[in-house]
Amino acid sequence: MYSEKVMEHFLCPKNVGELENPSGVGTVGNAKCGDIMKVYLQIEDNVIQDAKFKTFGCGAAIATSSIATELVIGKTVEEALTVTNKAVMEALDGLPPAKVHCSCLAEEALHAALWDYAQKNDIHIKGLEAPKSDIGHDESHENGGD
């Protein structure tokens, strides 16, 4: 069963779409379930001014993308890097165990967009690692995947 917040962000997702001339773009997917997330970030003076997403996937994938963009807007790049799959799940009042991987995808899509931004601007963001191309159900993220 999904929480009211998951249903809200699935039925009325925030920040859907693309950004024109984004500072960073990250795309990740899960080959097993077919979910694909693409996150766009607009960063000015080290602060995320705007974030958009396009997600092909289930309701939980759409909801986690929506809340993840909400969580990073207005944050510095370093603060955005601390948005984990656990933070995404908490902001949605939880996810069913079979859908935890969606929060991992949201975290990795954000990190992939931050990586793209760092690469384009030749900067190092402490703690940021190269993105993975496939985020499996068994990823070892904080609070675990499935």
N, C-alpha and C positions, 0 to 999 in steps of 0.2 A: 504494500500500500504506500502510495506517495503522500508526502506532507502537503499542506495547503500551499506552502511557498514553492515547492516543486511544481505543482499544478499551475500556480500563478505565472511562473517564469516559463513554463511550457506553453500555456495558452496565450499569454501576452508577453512574449520575450522582449527584453530591453536591448537596445543597441544592435539590432539586426541590420546587416548591410555591410557595405564596404566604405573605406575612407579614400578620398582622392589624395594621391601623393602621401601615403602613410610613411611614418618614420621606420616602422618595422612591421613585418608580416610573418606569421608563423602558421604552418599547416602540419597537423599530425593526424594519425588515423589508427584504427585498430582493425587488422585484417580479419580477425575472427568474427567480430560483430558487424563490421562494415561502417562504423561511425567514422566520419571525417570532420574535423574542426579546423577552421581558418580564422585566425584572430588578427585584426589590424590595430595598430597603435599609432597615435599621434603624440609625439613627445616634444616638448619645448622647454628649454632650460632645466632639463633633467626631470621634468614632471609630466606625467601622462595626462594630457589635456582631453583626449577622447579615445574611445575604444569601440570597435565594432566587431561583429562576428558573422560568419556564415557556417552553418553546421548542417551536415547531412547525417541524420541519425534518429534515434529514438527520443521520446519525450525527456528522459533524464539527460541525454546528451545536449539537447537544446537548452534545458533549464540550467545545467552547469555552465554552459557557455555564457548564457545571459547573466547569471550572478557573478561569474568570474570577471566579466567586463565591468560590472557595477563596482566590484570590490577594488579594481585598480585605478579607476578614473580619479584624478586628483592626488594620487600617490607619486612619490619619487620612484625612479627606476629601482633603487635598492629596496624600497618598501614593497613594491610590486613583486619583487623576487621572493618575498616571504609569504606570498599568497600560495598556500599549499592545497593539496586535494582535501585535507582535513578542514581547512578554513572554508573551502567551497561547500563541503558537506554540512558543516555547522551553520553556514549562512542559509542553507536550504532546509534546516531542521532535519537533516539526515537523508540518507538514501537506502533503499533496500540493498542487502549484501550483493546481489547479482548486478547491481548498477554502480557499485563503487568505482569501477574502472572508468566511468564517465567523468568522475571528478578528477581522476588521474589525467585523462585526456585534456581537460580544461587547464589544469596546472601546466602540463607540457606544452600546450598551444601558446599560453602566455609566455612561457620561457623561450619557446621557439621564436616568437615575435621579438622578445627582448634580445635574443641572440642575433637576429637579423639586424636590429637597430645597432647593436654593438659592432657588428661586422661592417656595416655601411659607414659607420663613423670612426672606425679604427680605435675603439675604446675597449677597455677591460672592465667588466662588471664582476666584482668579487663574488664568488659562489655560483656564477652562471656557467653551465656546461653546455656543450654542443647538444642540440636536440636529437632525439631518437626518431627514426622514421616510422616505427610501428610500436604502439603502446599496447602491450598485451594485457590480458585479464590478470596475469600473475605478476605484474610489476610490483616491486617492493617499495611502495611509497609509504609515507607516514600514514598510520592507521590502516595500512594494507590495501592491496587490491584483491581481486577474486579470481 
